[in-house]
Amino acid sequence: MRHNLGLIIGTCLVGVSVALAGAQQAQPVSGATGTSGTPSSIEEMLIAVRSDLQNSRADIVAKNVSLTSEQAAKFWPMFETYQKEQSVIIDDQLKNVQWYIERFEEADDAAALKLFEGHLERDTRMTALRQKWLGTFQGVLGAKLAVRVMQIDRRLSLVQQAYIASKIPLAH
């Protein structure tokens, strides 16, 4: 099963890469806005990335964690809520990254610090979220399965973060 998890995570990385690349290519040069007055390209990117990540994460977890029907009935609605809470953090991060990329050429020290402080805040928020949900999942799945779910989720998050980091220009 360990080899399958590696293959699945690799496949997820490719899927996330394609989704992010496609969303970035779809950005209009003219800076068109959506009906809400915000740039539609950023919103479209967030929706596409979030959707791909949530679908991939749930699918990968389902393929790598064996649950009884009773566990599954309790766990999957909880996992969906967990993903929604993750989405808020990821959306904030992607907006911060997008803001920096759009202003990179004229970015000053304050802009570079804002970007990096955003990364640190995201890490702190994500760690707190995982700590909270580990206990909740443990109540339904037991310690080993809850840890397995969180390990899989964290690995997927690390792959996602590596991809996002690769798209951010280094401060100069």
C-alpha positions in Angstrom: 0.0 0.0 0.0 3.0 2.3 0.6 3.8 2.2 -3.1 0.2 3.0 -4.0 0.3 6.1 -1.7 3.4 7.4 -3.4 1.9 6.9 -6.8 -1.4 8.6 -5.7 0.5 11.6 -4.2 2.5 11.9 -7.4 -0.7 11.8 -9.4 -2.2 14.4 -7.1 0.8 16.7 -7.6 0.4 16.5 -11.4 -3.3 17.2 -11.0 -2.7 20.2 -8.8 0.0 21.4 -11.2 -2.3 21.2 -14.1 -5.2 22.9 -12.3 -3.0 25.7 -11.1 -1.3 26.1 -14.5 -4.7 26.1 -16.3 -6.1 28.6 -13.9 -3.1 30.9 -14.4 -3.3 30.7 -18.1 -7.0 31.6 -18.0 -6.2 34.9 -16.4 -7.3 37.8 -18.6 -4.5 40.4 -19.3 -7.0 43.2 -19.3 -7.8 42.8 -15.6 -11.5 42.0 -16.2 -13.5 41.8 -13.1 -16.4 39.5 -12.2 -19.8 40.6 -11.1 -18.7 41.2 -7.6 -16.0 43.7 -8.7 -13.1 41.5 -7.8 -10.8 40.0 -10.3 -12.6 36.9 -11.7 -9.3 35.2 -12.5 -8.3 35.0 -8.8 -11.7 33.7 -7.8 -11.7 31.2 -10.6 -8.2 30.0 -9.6 -9.2 29.6 -6.0 -12.3 27.7 -6.9 -10.4 25.4 -9.3 -7.5 24.7 -6.9 -9.8 24.2 -3.9 -12.1 21.8 -5.8 -9.2 19.7 -7.2 -7.5 19.6 -3.8 -10.6 18.6 -1.9 -11.7 16.0 -4.4 -8.1 14.6 -4.6 -7.6 14.5 -0.8 -10.9 12.8 -0.1 -10.2 10.2 -2.9 -6.7 9.5 -1.7 -7.8 9.2 1.9 -10.6 6.9 0.9 -8.2 4.7 -1.0 -5.7 4.5 1.8 -7.9 4.2 4.9 -10.2 1.2 5.5 -13.3 2.2 7.5 -16.2 0.3 8.8 -19.6 1.5 7.6 -20.2 3.0 11.0 -16.9 4.8 11.0 -17.4 6.0 7.4 -20.9 7.4 8.2 -19.4 9.5 11.0 -16.0 10.3 9.5 -16.8 11.6 6.0 -19.1 14.4 7.0 -16.4 15.5 9.6 -13.7 15.3 6.9 -15.8 17.5 4.6 -16.1 20.1 7.4 -12.3 19.8 8.0 -11.7 20.5 4.3 -14.0 23.5 4.4 -11.9 24.9 7.3 -8.7 24.1 5.4 -10.1 25.9 2.3 -10.4 29.2 4.2 -6.7 29.0 5.1 -5.6 27.9 1.6 -7.7 30.7 0.0 -6.1 33.3 2.2 -2.7 32.0 1.3 -3.4 31.9 -2.4 -4.8 35.5 -2.3 -1.6 36.6 -0.5 0.6 34.8 -3.1 -1.4 36.3 -5.9 -1.1 39.8 -4.4 2.7 39.4 -4.2 3.1 38.0 -7.7 1.1 40.9 -9.1 3.3 43.4 -7.3 6.6 41.6 -7.5 8.4 44.0 -9.8 7.7 47.0 -7.5 7.8 45.0 -4.3 9.6 46.6 -1.4 10.8 45.2 1.9 7.3 45.6 3.4 5.8 43.5 0.6 8.4 40.8 0.9 7.8 40.6 4.7 4.0 40.6 4.2 4.4 37.5 1.9 6.6 35.6 4.3 4.6 36.5 7.4 1.5 35.2 5.5 3.3 31.9 5.0 4.1 31.7 8.7 0.6 32.6 9.6 -0.8 29.9 7.2 1.5 27.3 8.8 0.4 28.3 12.3 -3.3 28.2 11.4 -2.9 24.8 9.6 -1.1 23.3 12.5 -3.8 24.4 14.9 -6.5 23.1 12.6 -4.8 19.7 12.4 -4.4 19.5 16.1 -8.1 20.3 16.6 -9.3 17.7 14.1 -6.8 15.0 15.1 -8.7 14.7 18.4 -12.0 14.8 16.7 -11.1 12.1 14.1 -9.5 10.0 16.9 -12.9 9.9 18.7 -14.4 8.2 15.6 -11.5 6.3 14.1 -9.2 5.6 17.0 -5.6 6.9 17.3 -3.9 4.9 14.5 -6.5 5.6 11.8 -6.8 9.2 12.8 -3.0 9.6 12.6 -3.0 7.9 9.2 -5.6 10.3 7.9 -3.6 13.3 9.2 -0.3 11.9 7.8 -1.9 11.5 4.3 -3.4 14.9 4.5 -0.1 16.5 5.7 1.8 14.8 2.9 -0.6 16.1 0.3 -0.4 19.6 1.8 3.4 19.5 1.6 3.2 18.6 -2.1 0.8 21.4 -2.6 2.9 23.9 -0.7 6.0 22.9 -2.6 4.2 23.6 -5.9 2.9 26.9 -4.7 6.3 27.9 -3.4 7.8 27.1 -6.8 5.6 29.7 -8.4 6.6 32.6 -6.1 9.4 34.7 -7.3 12.3 34.9 -4.8 12.7 38.3 -3.2 15.6 40.3 -4.5 
